[in-house]
Amino acid sequence: MASDHLADVEFRHLLSFRAVAQSGSFHEAADTLEYTQSAVSQHVAALEALLGVRLLDRARGKRTVQLTEAGALLLRHVDAIVARMQAARADLRAYSEGATGMLRVGTYQSVGARILPTTLGIFTAAWPQVEVRLMETNSDDGLLDLVESGDLDLSFAVYPLSDGPFEGVELFRDPYVLVVPENSPLAGLDRVATAREIAALPLIGFRHCRSTGAAEAYLRANGGDPRWVFRSDDNTTVQALVVAGIGVALVPRLTVDETDPRCVVIPTEVPPRVLTLAWHRDRYRSQAQVAFVELARDVCQDLQQKVAPTLA
């Protein structure tokens, strides 16, 4: 391949090739890109001609296509190119919007209940021209993928951050607690519950949550094999099952409704989860984004001071 042929490769050629490679079909790729099927075929054919290699195998009598070895090699580079273009588009949008426009933030249940309301209330008063759009999930799983793709500007997450182009600041150290019914013999415990004690109890926890996985790993390393009797992705359900006597919950403190008199919260020796606010390290950060992060830190510092004394 002559190097000057690279100048003739167009971004739409790469997009069409990537769409066909991902779907295995020229027809589906055309629908995804809102091109005609003939246009997609022409783009891929032009790309193969410019690069001098066959990228896709088109079997006779079959509607699907498969990547050649050269196609698989190229696809890794195309994915990186598309990701960089998406990041560039997000950068330009943030730059042009300045103090106006939209701030897209990923969040999940415990943050949405305990941290976000105060943060958002103060932020919207200070930045009235910025529309904050929230995307909420049961846990932080998947939210950083949306930060990487440019679909979110910021996301609350649990440390350590998953692999990727991310930076973040620590917001809050959320201690793990044991939630027991008010009539439980454990309700009178006046000390920290140990990992060995916790592992011997019928436990209720979250299903899809990295925090629960970290707590379980700690119990296995320090107390034995924990016995989970129920898992749910809903904070309210977990606590309701504790009240019903199904078991006791090992959960981060921010997930607990401590106003419920039917429950007692007991501190544990399990290391706290570390909440962060993360962003794409290679992307332009608007003034509004920076302000939101600083405000969230201030809110969490106040919250940390209120939580810490109760754990003494």
N, C-alpha and C positions, 0 to 999 in steps of 0.2 A: 504493500500500500504506500503510495507516495504521500509524503507528509502534507503537501499542499491540498490534498483532497479533504483533509479535515475541515478546511474552511467551507466546504460545500455541505457538510453535515448540518442539518437544521434540527432545532429542538423538537419540532413536530415529528421528525423521523424517529427520534429517541422515544418520544411519548408513545407513538404507535407501536414500536417494537416492544416496549415495556408492557403496554396493555395486552398485546397478543401473548406475550410470554406469561403474564400473570393469569390470564383467562384460558389460554390454550385454544382460543378461537378468534378468527378475524371478525366474525359477526358480533360476538360479545364485546370485543375491543372497540368496534365502531360504535356500538350503543353507549359504551362507557364514555368515550371521548366526544360523542355527538358528531362523528364524521360519517361519511359514507364508507361502506365496506371496500369499495374500489380505491378510495383515497388511502385507507389504511394499508391495503396491499401495495399501492404505489410507494408509500413512505418506506415500508420495510424493504421492498425491492431496491429502492434507491440507496438505502443504507447498506444493504449487502453489496451493491455494486461499488459504492464508494470505499467500503472497507476491504473488499476483495475476498470475503469469506461468506459461507452459508451460515445463517444464524438460526434458521428454523427448518425442521423437516416436515414436509407436507405429504402425508401418506395418501395415496390414491384411495378414493372411496370412503374416506373418513373426514369428518368435519373438524376434528381437533388437530392441533399441531404440537410439536414438541421441540424444545430447545436442543440445538446441537451443542457440542462441547464449547465451541467458540461463542455461541449465543449465551451459554451460562456464564462464561467468563465476562462477556460484555455487560450482561445484566447487572452484575455487582457494581460496575462503574456507573451505569445509567441510573441505578437507584441512588447512588451518592450525588450524581449531578442533579437529579430531580429534587432531592432533599435540600441541596444548596440553593436551588432556584426558589423553592418554597420559603426557605429562610430569608432569602433576599427580598422576596415579595412582602413578607411580614415586616422586615426592617423598613422598607420604603413606606409601607402603610403607617407604621408607628412614627416614622420621621415626619411624614406629611401631616399627621393628625396633631402632633404636639400635645397641647393641654386639652384638646377636645377629642372626640371620637369614642372608641370603645376599648375597654379593658376586660379581657376574658380570663377568668380565674377558675381553676379546678379546685373542688372542695369535696369533703365527705362528711358523714354524719356527725361525729363528735366535734369536728371543727365548725361545722355549720351551726351546731347548737350552742357552742360555748365561746368561740373566738370570733367567728365571722360577723355576728350581729353588731357587736360594738365597733369592730373595725370598719364595717361597711357604713354604719351610721355616721361616724366621724368623717370618713373619706368622702362620701357623697355630699356632705355639707361643705367640705373644703374644695371639692372638685365637681361642681354642679354640672359642668358641660361634658363630663366623662360618663358615658354609659357603662356600667359594670354588668357584664353578662356572666352568669355562674353556670358551671357544669358540675352537678353533684353525682357522686357514686357512693356505694356502700363502704368502700375503702379506697386507698390511694392507688390500687392496682390499675394500670392503664392510663392514668392521668399524665404521667411523664411522657408517654408515647405521643400524646396530643401536644405537649410542649415542644417536643422534638420536631413534629410535623408542621408546627406553626399554627395549629388550631386553638391553642391556649397560649396566653402570654405568661401567666404565672400559675403555679399549682402548689397547694399545700401537699406535703408528702412526709413520709416517715424516713428518718435516717437509718441506715445508709441509703443514699440515692442509688437507683439502678444505673447500670452502665449506660453511658451516653453523654451528649454534650451539655451537661447540666452544672449549674452552680446554685448555691442556696445559702440561706442563713438559718441558724438555729433560732427557734422561737420559744420552745417550751419543753421542759422535761416532765413528761406525764407519768406519774407513778402507777404501777400495777397494784390493784387492790383486790381483796376478796369481798364479794357481796354475799351476805348470808341473810336468811329470814330473821326477823326480830326475835322469834322464839327459839332460835338455834342455840345449842350449848356453846357454839363458837362466838356468839354475840357478845359474850362477856370477856373475850380475850383482850387483855390490856397490853399486849406487846405485838411486835411484828410477826406475822405468820411465816414460817420457814418453808423452803422449797419441799422438804421431805413431808411436812404436814400437808401441804397443798396437794402434792401428788397422790396422797392417799384418799382424797375426797372425791365424791362424784361431781365432776366439773361441767360447767356450761360455758361455752365460749363462742367466738365468731368463726364462721365457716371460711370465707375468703378474706383473709386479713393477714398481712405480713407480721403485724404486731402479735397476734396470737401464736404464729409460728415461732417467733423469737422467744416468747414466754414459755412455750412448750419445750423448746430446745434447752432453755435454762433449767426447767424442772427435770428433764431427763439427765442433764449433766450433774445435777446437785441433789436430786431427791428420789428419783426412780421413774417408773413408767406411769404417767398421768392417765386417768380414766375419764374420758369425755362421754357424758351421757346425752348431751344434746349440743348442737351447733346451729347458730342462726346468724344471718347478716344484719339483723335489725336490733338496735340497742334496746328498744322497748320490749321486744319479745324476750330477749335474754333476761332482763330484770323481772319480767312478769313470771317467768318460769322459776326464778329464785323464790319469789313470793309464794308460788304454788307448791314449793317444797320439792321440786324435781331435782335440785342440786344446788351447788353454790357457784357463783360466777367468778372467774379470774379474768379481769378486764382492766384496761386503762381507766384512770379515775374520771377523765373528761367524758367517758361514755355513760357515766352513772347519773341518774336523777337522784340526788341526795336529799331532795325534799320529800321523798316517799318514806313515811314513818314505818312502813312494814319491813324495811331493810336496814341492815347495819353494815357499814363499810369498815373493813379491817386492813391496815397497811401490810405490805408483804416485803420480802427481801428481794423479789424479782427486780432486776435493773429496769429503770423507767424507759419508755419509748421516747425518742427524741423527735419532736415535730419540727419541720422546716418549711420554708417557703422557697420554691425553686423556680429557676428560669433557664432559658437557653443561653449558654455562655457566649455563643458567637453572634448573637442577635442584638440589634440596637435596643436599648431600654429607654423608653420615654420617661419624661419627668413624672408622669402620673404613675407609672409602674414603680419607680424608685420611691415615690411618696407612699404608695400602698404598702410596700415592704417595710419601710420604716415605721409606719403607723401600726402595722401588725406586730412588729417587735415591741413597741411601746405597750400595746394592749396585753400582750403575753407576759411582759415583765410584771405588770400589775397583777395579772392572774396568778403568776408564779408565787408572788409574795403572799397571796391569800391562801394558796394551797399548801405551801411548804410548812407553815406553823402547825397545821392539822396532822402532819405526819411525824411530829416530834415524839 
